[in-house]
Amino acid sequence: MLKKRTYYFSFFILSGLVACEGTTQKGDESAETTTEIIQPLYVSDPVIHDTDDPAIWINSSNPDQSLIIGTDKDSIGALYVFDLRGKVIDSLVRRGIQRPNNVDVGYGLPLGRDTVDFAITGERLTSRIRFYSLPDMQEINPGGLEVYAGETGEEYRDLMGIAVYQSPKSGKTYIIAGRKNGPTDGTYLWQYEVQGAEGEVSLELVRKFGNFSGKKEIEAIAVDQELGYIYYSDEGAGVRKYHAEPQMGNEELALFATEGFTDDHEGISIYKSSATEGYLLVSDQGANLFHAFPREGSDKGPHDHPLLVKIPLSTLSSDGNEVTAVNLGGDFSKGLFVAMSDDKTFQIYSWEQLEKFINQQQ
């Protein structure tokens, strides 16, 4: 269990952090200390075009054989598959995907008599979701399934963010899809139920929801499977929070992270230290920082997410990130954090590296 936190410290301890110089003011303004930029344990092999978003597939039988899946964002893009040290597994790379932006994974999807783990990515140039079984990366429904049918606004069908929600209540699997541009009437995100048959899947639209400021776009989406919440970055505005269960309604539960970001609000990931506690990690792309917020909320309520700390990692202009608390063995006994870096790579950290920094600030 996480120890009880004090929430006021980070607003002044790290308010002066400058990532490129590694300098922060603490207490007396005349006293300067150097904050070391945290370096990754491993850096992945580079992709050809442009990294954007990673996902982690957990091998339940052999956790140290788990995989990192990352997008190579281009009109002739790909899904890359890496081992936990960032070495590309060439036989599992899938090419010819038309600008894959984000990627996510799910587990135990019924396909007739079988169940499969799977990866999904959004193909922006075709408005289609592509499905691949895991760990063999064989495509389900070759060519993908169309989303945003009937939309005619400019860039309203340009598929960007994507996330999987597997309901612990109903057992149903859902996909939440975001796009490059969309309406400001509370219907920006579309949620689809995934229905499996013998060897294939289909999508059924179950709701449209989600406020949009109209400032930039919505790309990063993360789902807290256990607590049933969806978080997404409304770039330039903040992070928005909704129920993941369609029947729970479309009321916005929170808008936080509205201050202190240098540029875009980008990738979101959720570290789960217990059934209800942990951290929400949001990339501050322009500052090369990751802002950490309490997953469980605060004493004010479960939807109050004050800033805890800004974590300086060596990633460059990072878009997507992912994290797991699962013991993957070796370097990753407390879990793994992986983030895209704007040099065609993904940087891989042990959770202990981030945890050590967080604890030093508390």
BELQUI-V467705 format. One record per residue. N is the residue number from 1. RES is the residue in one letter. D_CENTER is the distance of its C-alpha to the mean C-alpha in Angstrom with 1 decimal. Layout:
N,RES,D_CENTER  N,RES,D_CENTER
This chain:
1,M,23.2  2,L,22.0  3,K,25.0  4,K,25.7  5,R,24.2  6,T,25.9  7,Y,23.8  8,Y,26.0  9,F,25.9  10,S,23.0  11,F,24.2  12,F,27.2  13,I,26.5  14,L,23.8  15,S,24.6  16,G,26.4  17,L,23.9  18,V,24.2  19,A,21.7  20,C,24.0  21,E,27.0  22,G,25.5  23,T,27.8  24,T,27.6  25,Q,30.3  26,K,30.9  27,G,33.7  28,D,36.7  29,E,35.8  30,S,38.2  31,A,36.4  32,E,33.6  33,T,31.5  34,T,29.4  35,T,25.7  36,E,24.8  37,I,21.7  38,I,19.9  39,Q,20.2  40,P,18.2  41,L,20.0  42,Y,19.4  43,V,18.5  44,S,17.9  45,D,20.5  46,P,20.0  47,V,19.3  48,I,21.9  49,H,20.4  50,D,17.0  51,T,13.8  52,D,10.6  53,D,7.5  54,P,7.6  55,A,7.6  56,I,10.2  57,W,13.2  58,I,15.4  59,N,19.1  60,S,20.8  61,S,24.2  62,N,23.5  63,P,20.4  64,D,21.3  65,Q,21.2  66,S,17.5  67,L,15.7  68,I,12.9  69,I,12.2  70,G,11.5  71,T,12.5  72,D,15.7  73,K,15.8  74,D,19.4  75,S,22.0  76,I,22.9  77,G,19.4  78,A,18.2  79,L,15.8  80,Y,16.5  81,V,16.7  82,F,17.3  83,D,18.7  84,L,17.5  85,R,19.6  86,G,18.1  87,K,21.1  88,V,20.7  89,I,22.1  90,D,24.0  91,S,25.1  92,L,21.7  93,V,20.5  94,R,20.7  95,R,21.9  96,G,23.2  97,I,20.1  98,Q,20.5  99,R,17.7  100,P,14.6  101,N,11.6  102,N,8.4  103,V,8.5  104,D,8.0  105,V,10.8  106,G,13.4  107,Y,16.7  108,G,20.3  109,L,20.5  110,P,24.3  111,L,25.9  112,G,29.5  113,R,30.9  114,D,28.0  115,T,24.4  116,V,21.6  117,D,18.2  118,F,16.3  119,A,13.6  120,I,13.1  121,T,12.5  122,G,13.7  123,E,17.0  124,R,17.4  125,L,21.1  126,T,22.2  127,S,20.0  128,R,19.4  129,I,16.9  130,R,17.7  131,F,17.8  132,Y,18.5  133,S,19.8  134,L,18.8  135,P,20.0  136,D,22.5  137,M,20.3  138,Q,23.1  139,E,22.3  140,I,22.8  141,N,24.4  142,P,25.0  143,G,24.1  144,G,21.5  145,L,21.8  146,E,22.2  147,V,20.3  148,Y,21.4  149,A,25.0  150,G,27.6  151,E,25.6  152,T,27.7  153,G,26.3  154,E,25.5  155,E,22.0  156,Y,21.4  157,R,20.8  158,D,18.6  159,L,15.5  160,M,12.3  161,G,9.0  162,I,8.9  163,A,7.9  164,V,10.5  165,Y,12.5  166,Q,15.5  167,S,17.9  168,P,19.8  169,K,22.6  170,S,23.4  171,G,21.8  172,K,20.6  173,T,17.6  174,Y,15.9  175,I,13.6  176,I,12.3  177,A,12.7  178,G,12.6  179,R,15.0  180,K,16.5  181,N,19.1  182,G,20.3  183,P,22.7  184,T,22.9  185,D,24.5  186,G,21.6  187,T,20.8  188,Y,18.0  189,L,15.6  190,W,17.2  191,Q,16.7  192,Y,18.4  193,E,19.8  194,V,19.9  195,Q,23.5  196,G,24.6  197,A,28.1  198,E,29.9  199,G,27.8  200,E,25.8  201,V,23.5  202,S,23.8  203,L,21.9  204,E,23.3  205,L,22.2  206,V,22.2  207,R,21.3  208,K,20.4  209,F,19.0  210,G,17.2  211,N,18.8  212,F,18.4  213,S,20.2  214,G,21.3  215,K,20.6  216,K,18.2  217,E,15.5  218,I,12.4  219,E,9.6  220,A,6.1  221,I,5.9  222,A,5.0  223,V,8.3  224,D,10.6  225,Q,12.8  226,E,15.7  227,L,16.1  228,G,15.4  229,Y,13.3  230,I,10.9  231,Y,9.3  232,Y,8.9  233,S,9.9  234,D,13.6  235,E,14.1  236,G,17.3  237,A,17.6  238,G,15.0  239,V,12.4  240,R,13.7  241,K,13.9  242,Y,15.5  243,H,16.8  244,A,15.2  245,E,18.8  246,P,20.5  247,Q,23.8  248,M,22.7  249,G,22.9  250,N,21.2  251,E,21.9  252,E,19.4  253,L,19.1  254,A,18.0  255,L,17.3  256,F,16.6  257,A,15.7  258,T,18.4  259,E,20.1  260,G,19.9  261,F,17.4  262,T,19.2  263,D,17.7  264,D,14.5  265,H,11.8  266,E,8.7  267,G,5.1  268,I,4.2  269,S,4.3  270,I,7.7  271,Y,10.7  272,K,13.5  273,S,16.9  274,S,18.9  275,A,18.9  276,T,18.3  277,E,17.5  278,G,14.9  279,Y,12.6  280,L,9.9  281,L,8.7  282,V,8.5  283,S,9.6  284,D,13.1  285,Q,13.5  286,G,17.3  287,A,18.1  288,N,16.1  289,L,15.0  290,F,12.2  291,H,13.3  292,A,13.4  293,F,14.3  294,P,15.9  295,R,14.1  296,E,17.7  297,G,18.9  298,S,22.2  299,D,25.9  300,K,25.8  301,G,23.7  302,P,20.5  303,H,19.0  304,D,20.0  305,H,17.3  306,P,19.2  307,L,18.1  308,L,18.8  309,V,18.4  310,K,17.2  311,I,16.4  312,P,17.8  313,L,16.4  314,S,18.0  315,T,15.2  316,L,16.6  317,S,15.1  318,S,11.5  319,D,9.1  320,G,5.8  321,N,5.1  322,E,5.1  323,V,8.1  324,T,11.0  325,A,14.2  326,V,16.2  327,N,19.2  328,L,19.0  329,G,22.4  330,G,23.8  331,D,21.7  332,F,18.9  333,S,20.9  334,K,18.6  335,G,15.4  336,L,13.3  337,F,10.7  338,V,9.9  339,A,9.2  340,M,10.6  341,S,14.0  342,D,16.3  343,D,18.9  344,K,17.7  345,T,16.3  346,F,13.4  347,Q,14.4  348,I,14.4  349,Y,15.3  350,S,16.7  351,W,15.6  352,E,19.2  353,Q,19.0  354,L,16.6  355,E,18.5  356,K,21.7  357,F,20.9  358,I,19.7  359,N,22.9  360,Q,25.1  361,Q,24.2  362,Q,25.2
